[in-house]
């Protein structure tokens, strides 16, 4: 008999006994002597739930169960940005994470309390404010561009945009090699302008958005950046004031 035909034990007997993930979370909270409010999850009640976060600006801690083995994946979002994520087989640890997240613990505090949680450099920057996010994102974008030796036009565009103070104060991102600029660091926030690098004999192109219509063409990255800046409303970028000049 093949091993894949042998019935595997249910990795979630506690969920089955409780009547689902939401009830199991409430039961784990009772075990710990803490109060939580469980809300619907993003992937349906059979595999997901959320733990409400009273702290301003934080979305409920998202909880989703794994399909192949016992595993609870969690993630915490604020202003459209995933700040913290992780996974554990222990439902009580999930509740502990939900309580700490909802109480407004910092990312460093969360990972110290619960080592299965982790966060990245951009998430840490979000705690310091929009200007820090812009600075980090620009550095990461320039590092990425520097590694694209087979597409030097993209690197030229990134460096030309970074050299322009008004664009350097905006949040940069790339989509299919087109460089977009947003006035805010959260999401959703549509770009205010975008520039596609020259490629295959095509010129640099200034666009309304990475997938938007072409507004102007230019022979060099510097000319394209100048055309993009000319389309910016006066004062744009105030939301990320303080970014590196």
C-alpha positions in Angstrom: 0.0 0.0 0.0 1.3 3.4 -0.9 2.0 5.7 2.0 -0.1 8.5 0.4 -3.1 6.2 0.7 -2.8 5.8 4.4 -5.2 8.0 6.3 -3.4 10.8 8.0 -4.4 12.0 11.4 -6.4 15.3 11.6 -3.9 18.0 12.5 -6.7 20.1 14.0 -8.8 17.9 16.4 -9.2 20.9 18.8 -10.8 23.0 16.0 -13.1 20.2 15.1 -14.1 19.7 18.8 -14.7 23.4 19.3 -16.7 23.8 16.1 -14.3 25.8 14.1 -11.3 28.1 14.2 -13.2 31.1 15.7 -14.5 29.0 18.6 -11.1 27.4 19.2 -9.5 30.9 19.4 -12.1 31.9 22.0 -11.4 28.7 23.9 -7.7 29.3 23.9 -8.2 32.8 25.1 -10.3 31.5 28.0 -7.5 29.1 28.8 -5.1 32.0 29.0 -7.5 34.2 31.0 -7.6 36.9 28.4 -10.5 38.5 26.5 -10.5 38.7 22.7 -13.0 39.5 20.0 -12.9 37.2 17.0 -14.0 38.6 13.7 -14.5 37.0 10.3 -11.3 36.1 8.3 -10.4 36.9 4.7 -10.5 33.4 3.4 -13.8 32.1 4.8 -14.7 30.7 8.3 -13.4 27.2 7.6 -9.8 28.2 7.4 -9.5 31.8 8.7 -10.4 34.3 11.3 -9.2 37.6 12.8 -8.5 38.8 16.3 -9.7 42.4 16.7 -7.1 45.0 17.4 -8.3 47.9 19.6 -5.1 49.9 18.9 -5.8 52.8 16.5 -4.7 52.1 12.9 -4.2 48.4 13.3 -6.3 45.8 11.5 -7.4 42.6 13.2 -4.6 40.1 13.4 -5.2 37.7 10.5 -5.1 34.0 11.3 -5.2 31.2 8.6 -4.7 27.5 9.1 -2.3 25.4 7.0 -3.6 22.6 4.7 -0.8 20.0 4.9 0.2 20.2 8.6 -0.8 21.9 11.8 0.2 25.5 11.2 -1.4 28.8 12.0 -0.2 31.6 9.8 -0.7 35.1 11.2 -0.2 38.6 9.9 -0.7 42.1 11.2 -1.6 45.0 8.8 -1.8 48.8 9.3 -2.7 51.3 6.6 -2.5 48.7 3.9 1.0 47.5 4.9 1.9 44.1 6.4 4.0 45.0 9.4 4.4 41.6 11.1 3.9 37.9 10.1 4.8 34.5 11.3 3.5 31.0 11.9 3.1 28.5 14.8 1.4 25.2 15.6 0.4 26.6 19.0 -3.1 28.2 19.0 -2.4 29.7 22.4 0.6 31.5 20.9 -1.7 32.9 18.2 -4.0 34.3 20.9 -1.0 35.8 22.7 0.1 37.4 19.4 -3.4 38.8 18.9 -3.6 40.3 22.4 -0.1 41.9 22.1 -0.8 43.2 18.5 -4.1 44.7 19.6 -2.5 46.3 22.6 -0.2 48.3 20.4 3.1 46.6 21.2 5.9 47.7 19.0 7.3 45.3 16.4 10.5 44.7 18.4 8.3 44.0 21.5 6.2 41.6 19.6 9.1 39.5 18.3 10.8 39.5 21.8 7.6 38.2 23.3 6.8 35.7 20.5 9.9 34.7 18.5 7.8 33.0 15.8 6.8 36.5 14.6 9.1 38.5 12.4 9.2 41.8 10.4 11.2 43.4 7.7 13.2 46.6 7.2 10.3 48.4 5.5 7.9 47.4 8.3 10.3 48.8 10.9 10.6 52.0 8.9 6.8 52.4 9.0 7.0 52.6 12.8 9.3 55.6 12.4 7.1 57.4 10.0 6.6 58.1 6.2 9.9 59.8 5.7 11.8 56.8 7.0 9.8 54.5 4.7 10.6 56.7 1.7 14.3 56.7 2.6 14.5 52.9 3.0 12.4 52.2 -0.2 14.7 54.5 -2.2 17.8 52.6 -1.0 16.2 49.3 -1.7 15.2 50.4 -5.2 18.7 51.7 -6.0 20.2 48.4 -4.7 17.9 46.5 -6.9 18.6 48.6 -10.0 22.4 48.2 -9.4 22.0 44.4 -9.8 20.2 44.6 -13.1 23.3 44.7 -15.3 21.3 43.4 -18.3 18.9 46.3 -18.1 21.0 49.5 -17.6 18.2 51.8 -18.7 16.3 50.9 -15.5 19.3 51.8 -13.4 19.8 55.0 -15.2 16.1 55.9 -14.6 16.3 55.1 -10.9 19.4 57.2 -10.4 18.1 60.1 -12.4 14.8 60.1 -10.4 16.7 59.9 -7.1 18.8 62.9 -8.1 15.6 65.0 -8.5 14.6 66.4 -5.0 10.9 66.4 -5.7 10.8 62.8 -6.8 13.1 61.8 -4.0 10.4 62.9 -1.5 7.8 60.6 -3.0 7.5 56.8 -2.5 9.0 54.9 -5.4 8.0 51.5 -6.6 8.4 49.4 -9.7 5.9 47.5 -11.8 7.2 45.5 -14.8 10.2 47.8 -14.8 8.1 51.0 -14.9 9.0 53.3 -12.0 6.0 54.8 -10.2 5.8 57.5 -7.6 3.2 57.8 -4.9 2.5 60.7 -2.5 1.8 58.4 0.5 3.4 55.3 1.9 0.3 53.4 2.8 -2.1 51.5 0.6 -4.2 52.1 -1.4 -2.5 55.1 -2.8 -2.5 55.5 -6.6 0.7 56.8 -8.2 0.9 60.5 -9.3 3.2 59.8 -12.2 5.3 57.0 -13.6 8.2 56.5 -16.1 9.0 53.5 -18.2 12.6 53.0 -19.1 13.9 52.9 -22.7 13.8 49.4 -24.1 14.2 47.7 -27.5 14.6 51.0 -29.3 11.7 52.6 -27.6 12.2 55.9 -25.8 11.6 56.6 -22.1 7.9 57.2 -21.5 6.2 59.3 -18.9 2.8 57.8 -17.9 -0.1 58.6 -15.5 0.5 55.2 -13.9 2.6 52.1 -14.6 -0.2 50.8 -16.8 -1.6 54.1 -17.9 -1.4 56.0 -21.1 1.8 57.5 -22.4 1.9 61.3 -21.7 5.3 62.1 -23.2 8.5 60.5 -24.6 12.1 61.3 -24.0 15.5 60.2 -25.3 17.3 60.1 -21.9 16.4 59.3 -18.3 17.2 62.9 -17.2 14.8 64.3 -19.8 12.1 61.8 -18.8 12.5 62.7 -15.1 12.2 66.4 -16.0 9.0 65.8 -17.9 7.6 63.7 -14.9 8.5 66.5 -12.4 6.7 69.0 -14.6 3.5 67.1 -14.1 3.6 67.1 -10.3 1.2 69.5 -8.6 2.9 72.2 -6.4 3.8 71.0 -2.9 3.3 67.3 -3.7 5.2 65.1 -1.4 4.3 67.0 1.8 3.0 63.8 3.3 6.5 62.4 3.3 8.3 65.6 4.2 11.6 64.9 5.9 12.8 62.4 3.4 16.4 62.7 2.5 17.2 65.8 0.4 
